[in-house]
Amino acid sequence: QVQLVESGGGLVQAGGSLRLSCVASRSTFSINTMCWYRQAPGKQRELVARINSAGSTNYAESVKGRFTISRDNAKNTVYLQMASLKPEDTAVYYCNADGYYIGSTYVKLGYWGQGTQVTVSS
């Protein structure tokens, strides 16, 4: 089991920045893929960014160039640095421990945090 606790959300004006943190209850060293998702009211949850253990990252097109995902395994923490925020970035942001490898087999974990609200005013 992995418990994930997000923090860092809040209210910010358009063009501003926020940094979200996700602290895991155990070492993230063995978790290959960590992700940030978001869910806006009335919309489906969507993948925002993912990072693997090698540091490779992927981003949703809507946040490329504005958001940066990073991880610090020594602190069991994953970050999402958000800049140039837009009102359409308003959502609850969730941290996700996606899975890990045993040999060449990817084992899905699917652990989620409780979410942190990000509100961007225009």
N, C-alpha and C positions, 0 to 999 in steps of 0.2 A: 504494500500500500504506500502511496505517496500523497501527502496532503500539500496543497498549493495555496499560498496566501498572497493575493495581489494587493498592491497599495500604489498611491501616487496619483490617483484620479482626482478630478475636481472641475471647477468652472474656470474657463480661460477665454479670453477674447480671440477672435479670429486673427491669425497671424502669430499667435503665441506658441509656447512650447510647454510640454509636460514630459516627465520621465516616469514610466510605470515600472514597478518592480514586482517580481514574483519569486517568493522564497519557498523552496521545497523542504519537506520535513526530513528528507534524507538526501544523500549525495546525488547530485545530478550527473556525476561523472559517467555513470553507467547508462544514463538515459540518452540514447542517440539523438532523438529529435524532440525539441521543445518548440512550442508554437504560441502565438498570440492570435486570438480570434476576437471578433466583436459582433454585437447584435444591437441593431437600432430598433426602436419601437415599430412593430408591424412588419419587420423584415426578418429574413432568415439569418442565422449565425453565419459569418463568413470568415475565412482565413485571412489574416492580415499579414503575418510574417512567420517564417519558420527558420530554425537554425539547427544544424546537426553538430555532432561532436567534433567534426573537423573545422567547424566555423563557417561552413558554407551556408548561405542565406538565400531565401526566396521571399518575394514580396508581392502583394496584390498590386495590380497596375495603378490603382487609385492612390496608393501611398508611396510608390517608388520615388526616391529622391527626397522624400520628406521624413520618412520613418527609418529608424535603424534598430535592428534587433541585435542583442549581444548576450553573452552568457559568461558567468564567472563561477566555474565549478568549485573553486575553493570556498565560495560563499553560498553554494547551492542556490544561486540566484540567476534569473533571466531578466533582462531589461528590454524595455521598448522606449526608445527616445523618439519623441514625436515633435516635429517642428512644422512651422507654417500651417498650423492647424486651421481647418475649415469647418463651418457649421455642419457639413455633411459627415464629419468625423465623429459627431456626437453619437455615443453608443455606450453600452456596457462592454468593457473589455475583459476577456477571459484568458487566463493562462492555461496551457494544456501540455501535459507530459504525454507525448504521442506514442513512443515506443523505443525499443532497443533491439540490438542484434544478438542472437546466439549463433555464432558462426555466420552463415549466410542467410539465416532465417530471421525475418523481422517479426518481432513479437509486439503486438499492439497493447498499449497500456490504457490509454483513454482516460487519464485522470484530469479533472478540471478543478480550477479554483472557483471561488464564489463570485468573482467578478468585481470590477471597480468602475464606477460611473465616470465617464468623460463627457463634459458638456462644453461645447464651443459656441459662444455667442457672436452674433454678427454685428 
